[in-house]
Amino acid sequence: PQLSKMINDTYNLIVQPEEILDYIYAILYSNIYRETYADFLKFDFPRVPFTADSALFQQMAALGKRLVDLHLLRSPELEQPIARFEGKGDDLTIAAPKYDPKTKRVWVNATYYFEGITPEVWQYQIGGYQVLDKYLKARKGRSLEDPRHILRVATALARTIEVQKEIDALYPQVEENLITF
């Protein structure tokens, strides 16, 4: 309640709790923020800088909302996948995934692959793990039931990378004029 009151008083408008969460989500996905506060993020609670600029707050919250929707796989942006699932045969058993950066293919077994996966998407990490690699390795030996799910995840990662660049373009302005608590 104190945070909401301070923000509402500063901006002279009513900010919904979801907007505050979206703003925080955007801040935590800023690569600049993560690098600047790396030590605090490892050992302490993160300090979240709140801009005193209401328009900037709204921009960051909108980007955070976009990320939330991508990460919950409910964004309409996921309807146009960045990759395709290709291959032949009846065997959809997941083997050890192999990535070929030249062809931008992730092979799930000897005959099936996802094509159009950029190195940046393949290497994207959350919590120290490469997302797609970890997901496929965790399902090794099982049948690939819904390739569309992996296509949606890959698309969410690609869009996350784009949104992070937008956030990083705005983030320095956040630090220029902060609300003091």
Salt bridges, closest charged atoms under 4 A:
ASP9 OD2 - LYS5 NZ 2.72
ASP69 OD2 - LYS65 NZ 3.12
ASP69 OD1 - ARG74 NE 2.62
GLU77 OE2 - ARG66 NE 2.80
GLU79 OE2 - ARG152 NH1 3.21
GLU86 OE2 - ARG84 NE 3.03
GLU115 OE1 - ARG84 NH2 2.24
GLU115 OE2 - ARG105 NE 2.85
GLU120 OE2 - LYS165 NZ 3.92
ASP133 OD2 - LYS137 NZ 3.07
ASP146 OD1 - ARG148 NE 3.05
GLU162 OE2 - ARG159 NH1 3.12
GLU166 OE2 - ARG66 NH1 3.02
